[in-house]
């Protein structure tokens, strides 16, 4: 899976030199801003570890080992913190059986390592989906795989998008998972930076951890459904545009709005949707006027 080899080595990632295997993907430009946000956060997290870096020798082996163990134990750390939030996030990390000495590492650096891990996983989720879509688009037409790979960029992108439209649920899942990971990453980075304040008491550090996580959970519970709806709307934009175009053509050809949606359903111009769904899309796109309910 893409980026799997870097998930356990958060300090070894170069945020200024994105992998060509990623940037050369046909769908990369569409998601470039999302990837940039994740790599920027990785850069910010690594900056908090800068005292362990030397231009001549690279990262201190101890720092690399600690950061790697935090990444590998991320699931257990989150489980522990969610179970005992009163202990604070930094303590949850130190008590997670990392198997390495963390005495030389600050609370800020430990939490920053966890933030970097979340950003890496956000990258992995999107990259894996992009690779799957493009690979499956090529495998879908095995006799012409070579020709598809050598097609002009715009033609190749069109073929990828056509295949992408056949499995929108996978895109929704990838987008939502990546967004959740980035939300966690930003949340942890907020905590890491707050820990830089030398005047914070242990109680205040715990309060910062609990407060940030509580706010994040509240935001998700209030906005999760809305985000899902927005993602679905975006994913189906091309499909809906095609339906509206065909509906407009049918309306102009017949000179009436009557029967447009049923006709599209009958002749297979509705992308597999039911007549009512086609009708609602045509209304939303301004092709048809919604019928007013008769008053009783």
C-alpha angles and dihedrals in degrees: 000000000000116000092004091125091059100046091088095044107056096162093053094064116105107214091190095056110054116197113264088221086068102038092048093059113113092233096045096096090058091055098032093111092052092050091046091054091052095047091047090055091049088052091050091050094049090051088064088059095048096117088069093055128090124184089219100045104020121218121003107253091230092054092047091050094049093047091047092051091050089053094048092047095043095115093051091045092054092046091051094047093047089051096046108022091158089074093062130238098270092055091047088057095047091048095048097095095252090170092225134089111262098180093106092050123082126228089248092057094047093052091043089056089055090049090051090051091054091050090050091053091050089055091047094052095053094039092050091051092048091049091048094049094048094043093048091048089058095043090050089073103035097171089059101035093118093048091048092053091050095046119118111275095252093049092045091049090051091053091048092050092049090056091042090059091060094065109033093154090070091054092049091052093047094048094047094046092048091049091051092051091050090049089054091047093053091045093053092045089055089054092046092053092046089055088062089076104099092199095065114112120220089256091053091049090054090047091053091052095046094042095051093047093045091051090048093051091048092050091050094049091050099041105028095092092046092051091051091051091049091050092050091049091053095046092052096044095103092044093050092046091054092049091050092049092052091044091052090051091051093047092050092047094052098032092228141079091222115113097002097124095043090049092052091049093048095049097042100252094125100080090245094305126135122256093256092052091049090049092052091051091050090050092048089050093052095245094115133030115234111246115244115236113247114247114240 
